[in-house]
Amino acid sequence: MADLHGCSEKLFPIQGMDFDLITFCGDLHNLGHIDQARHVAEALAGLGPPVLIVPGNMDSKEIVPDLWNTAGLRMIHRSSYRHGDYGFIGIGGMGYFHTDEDVCDSLIRTYRKISRCSYNITLTHQSQRDEKYKKYLIFIIQIFNIRCRSDPCCALQPTLQVFYH
């Protein structure tokens, strides 16, 4: 899922469905007021299963980390998450980066936590058409390949990459 842009009513068609996990690829909000942001975050969390989320360019970094945590969403920007035999790495949208080195260091650190998962999934907000993100995605694949040369148990690249913008 992605790009609700503050419209919680877009969640109505999936209410009551049975999911093990929900992934959300950014733009939950639309740079709106915190009360509107709180409403849509709580609506997404209220669907039931754990929600892994990465921020998009419309998700204000001044409010979303605390807001999402309070609502019960699990932000995985520059971090990882294990769900059974599935490992997830998250990279948020524009405005959430510092330096390339900082991003690359965090990806290496987070990959280690999921390296033994059978399935490795990358969640991003930007697509591969975005040049900066293409560089990060290539780096992610290189991380997987470097780790695989020394560890025959890991996959050669992410099993799946999920993005939307």
C-alpha positions as CSV (number, residue, x, y, z in Angstrom):
1,M,0.0,0.0,0.0
2,A,1.0,3.6,-0.4
3,D,0.0,7.2,-1.1
4,L,-3.2,7.6,1.0
5,H,-2.3,11.3,1.2
6,G,-4.4,11.8,4.4
7,C,-7.5,10.0,3.0
8,S,-8.3,7.3,5.5
9,E,-11.5,6.4,3.7
10,K,-9.4,4.6,1.1
11,L,-8.8,2.0,3.7
12,F,-12.5,1.0,3.9
13,P,-12.4,-1.7,1.1
14,I,-9.8,-3.7,3.0
15,Q,-11.2,-3.4,6.5
16,G,-12.0,-6.9,7.9
17,M,-9.7,-8.7,5.6
18,D,-7.3,-11.2,7.1
19,F,-3.6,-10.2,6.7
20,D,-0.4,-11.4,8.4
21,L,1.4,-8.1,7.8
22,I,0.8,-4.8,6.0
23,T,3.6,-2.9,4.2
24,F,3.1,0.8,3.5
25,C,5.5,2.6,1.1
26,G,5.0,6.2,2.1
27,D,2.9,9.3,1.7
28,L,0.4,8.3,4.4
29,H,-0.1,12.0,5.0
30,N,-0.2,15.1,2.8
31,L,1.8,17.6,4.9
32,G,-1.4,18.4,6.8
33,H,-2.1,19.3,10.4
34,I,-1.1,16.8,13.0
35,D,-4.7,16.0,13.9
36,Q,-5.4,14.9,10.4
37,A,-2.2,12.9,10.3
38,R,-3.1,11.2,13.6
39,H,-6.5,10.2,12.3
40,V,-5.1,8.4,9.2
41,A,-2.2,6.8,11.1
42,E,-4.6,5.4,13.7
43,A,-6.9,4.2,10.9
44,L,-4.0,2.3,9.2
45,A,-2.9,0.8,12.5
46,G,-6.5,-0.1,13.3
47,L,-6.6,-2.6,10.5
48,G,-5.2,-5.1,12.9
49,P,-1.9,-6.8,11.7
50,P,1.5,-5.2,12.2
51,V,2.2,-2.3,9.7
52,L,5.7,-1.7,8.4
53,I,6.0,1.7,7.0
54,V,8.6,3.9,5.3
55,P,8.0,7.7,5.0
56,G,7.3,9.4,1.7
57,N,8.1,13.0,0.7
58,M,4.7,14.1,2.0
59,D,5.3,12.6,5.5
60,S,6.7,15.4,7.6
61,K,9.8,14.2,9.5
62,E,9.1,16.6,12.2
63,I,5.9,14.8,13.3
64,V,5.7,11.3,11.8
65,P,8.3,9.3,13.8
66,D,6.6,10.0,17.2
67,L,3.1,10.0,15.7
68,W,3.5,6.6,14.0
69,N,5.1,5.0,17.0
70,T,2.2,6.2,19.2
71,A,-0.3,5.0,16.6
72,G,1.3,1.6,16.6
73,L,2.9,1.7,13.1
74,R,6.5,0.3,12.8
75,M,8.6,2.8,10.8
76,I,11.5,0.9,9.2
77,H,13.3,3.8,7.5
78,R,17.0,2.9,7.7
79,S,16.2,-0.1,9.7
80,S,15.1,-3.7,9.3
81,Y,12.3,-6.0,10.6
82,R,11.9,-9.8,10.7
83,H,8.6,-11.4,10.3
84,G,9.0,-15.1,10.4
85,D,11.3,-16.1,7.5
86,Y,10.9,-12.7,5.8
87,G,13.4,-9.8,6.3
88,F,12.5,-6.2,5.5
89,I,14.8,-3.2,4.9
90,G,13.2,0.2,4.6
91,I,14.4,3.4,2.9
92,G,12.2,6.5,3.2
93,G,11.4,9.2,0.7
94,M,13.0,12.5,-0.1
95,G,13.9,14.6,2.9
96,Y,14.8,11.7,5.1
97,F,18.5,11.4,4.1
98,H,21.6,13.0,5.3
99,T,24.7,11.8,3.3
100,D,25.2,8.9,1.0
101,E,27.7,7.5,3.4
102,D,25.2,7.7,6.3
103,V,22.5,5.9,4.2
104,C,25.0,3.2,3.1
105,D,26.3,2.6,6.6
106,S,22.7,2.2,7.9
107,L,21.9,-0.3,5.1
108,I,24.9,-2.4,5.9
109,R,24.0,-2.4,9.6
110,T,20.4,-3.2,9.0
111,Y,21.1,-6.0,6.5
112,R,23.0,-7.9,9.0
113,K,19.9,-8.3,11.1
114,I,18.0,-10.0,8.3
115,S,20.8,-11.7,6.4
116,R,19.7,-15.2,7.4
117,C,16.1,-14.8,6.3
118,S,14.9,-16.9,3.4
119,Y,13.2,-13.9,1.8
120,N,14.7,-10.3,1.8
121,I,12.3,-7.5,0.9
122,T,13.2,-3.9,0.4
123,L,10.5,-1.2,1.0
124,T,11.1,2.2,-0.6
125,H,9.0,5.2,-1.5
126,Q,10.7,6.3,-4.7
127,S,10.8,4.1,-7.7
128,Q,13.9,3.0,-9.5
129,R,13.4,5.7,-12.1
130,D,14.6,8.2,-9.5
131,E,18.4,8.5,-10.0
132,K,19.3,9.0,-6.3
133,Y,17.1,6.0,-5.3
134,K,18.5,3.9,-8.2
135,K,21.9,4.4,-6.7
136,Y,20.7,3.2,-3.2
137,L,18.9,0.2,-4.7
138,I,22.1,-0.8,-6.6
139,F,24.0,-0.4,-3.3
140,I,21.4,-2.7,-1.6
141,I,22.0,-5.4,-4.2
142,Q,25.7,-5.0,-3.8
143,I,25.3,-5.4,0.0
144,F,23.4,-8.6,-0.6
145,N,26.0,-9.9,-3.0
146,I,29.0,-9.0,-0.8
147,R,27.4,-10.8,2.2
148,C,26.6,-13.8,0.0
149,R,30.2,-14.3,-1.1
150,S,31.1,-14.9,2.6
151,D,27.8,-16.5,3.6
152,P,26.3,-19.2,1.2
153,C,23.0,-19.2,3.2
154,C,21.9,-15.8,2.1
155,A,20.1,-14.8,-1.1
156,L,22.0,-13.2,-3.9
157,Q,19.7,-10.1,-4.0
158,P,16.5,-8.9,-2.5
159,T,13.7,-11.4,-3.1
160,L,11.3,-8.6,-3.7
161,Q,11.4,-4.8,-3.9
162,V,8.2,-2.9,-3.0
163,F,7.9,0.8,-3.9
164,Y,5.4,3.3,-5.0
165,H,5.4,7.0,-5.7
